[in-house]
Amino acid sequence: MMEIVQKAGCGALLSMTLLGSALAVPAADAQQDWANLAAYRSANAQLAAAPLDAGRIVFMGDSITEFWTPSFWSKSVLNRGISGQTTPQMLLRFRTDVIELQPAAVVILAGTNDVAGNTGPATEDMIAGNIASMVELAQVHGIKVVLCAVLPANRFYWNPQIQPADTIAALNERLKDYARRQRLVYVDYYTPMVDENKGLRRAYSEDGVHPNEAGYKRMIELVTQGIAAAAAGKP
């Protein structure tokens, strides 16, 4: 039921354009919609009017999720990634983009842009706290959680003065420990994708942050196992 379907010859997975159902928010409205709640409003409304898919899975995240081509998955998997977003923005839209869609499970991959300072300075406590709040909201509504490690990065091309490698490693240790204590499925993207400099392996990325086709293929292998474990109730 909760299964990702891999397709042979899927082609390029990374596109630096907005993918899926994300809609551009007019500049005049941007300050009034800080969390970009409008991005998936139309798509969510269409889903609400259709019969509920009992095996629905929502992927919540930032550009790493958004650029993950939906055609690589089954139709039950919904992409709710928004490029550039931080965990407080995701937390604000968690109700409309996850809870109200009534999925069986949610896959949470978040934190990269917090470390990059996209919406201002963020401590590990703040990032971990926002992620924990998303987890708790999901659990209250009977949604199974697959919590993912932040991908490695030792530089951000849009904010080169930040040195993120050690912060990401430390954040992942906190997330892993949190998942253990809460008996959550934890998908460790970090360990198999990190290089000797605590960055994302060149084989998996062109820019050091976003996965390429090989990177997404590796992630699919890992998250598929995590979703299966969540469906079976095995953290």
C-alpha positions, 0 to 999 in steps of 0.5 A: 500500500505505502510503496514507492514505484521506481521507473526504469529510464526515468531521465533527469531528476533535477530541475531548477524550475518549480515542479509539481503543483507549486504556484508562484505567489505574486510579489505583492502578496509575498509578505502576507504569505510568508510560509507560501500557503498558496503554493499548493492550495489549488492542488490540495483543493482538488484532492479534497474533492476526490476520493481519499487514497488510503495509502497516501504519503506526503513528502514535506520539505524544501527544494531537495524535495520539490526538485524530486520529480514526482513521476519517479513515484507512484501516484499516491505520493504527494510532493509538498516541497517548497524551494528555500523554505525553513522549518518554521515555514514548513511548520506553519503550512503543515496543517494544510499541506499534510494533516488536511490531506489525511495521509497514511504517512509523512516523510519529513526532510528539513533543516538545510535552509535553517542552517543556511540562515534563509529566514534568519539565524537558527540554532540547533534547538530551534531547528530540532524543535520545529521538526519535533513539532511537525512530528507531534502534529502528525502523531496526534492525527494518526499519521505515521512519520518517517524522519530523515537526516539532513543531507551533508553539505560543507558549503552553500553557494548562495551563502558562502560565508557559512560553514555548515558541515559540523552543524549539519552533522550535530543536527543529525545526531540530535534527530537520530536520538530523537527518532530513537527516543520517540520510536520513529523510523529514521532514514539516514541519508547522511552516512551513505552520501557524505564525503571525506570533507563532510560534504555531499559526494560529487557523484551525488550532486552537481552543486554540493547541496541538491542531489542529481539523478544518482543522488535521488536514486540512492535516496529512493532506495533508503526512503523506500525501506523507511516507508515500508518499516513505518507501514509495518510499525517497525522503527 
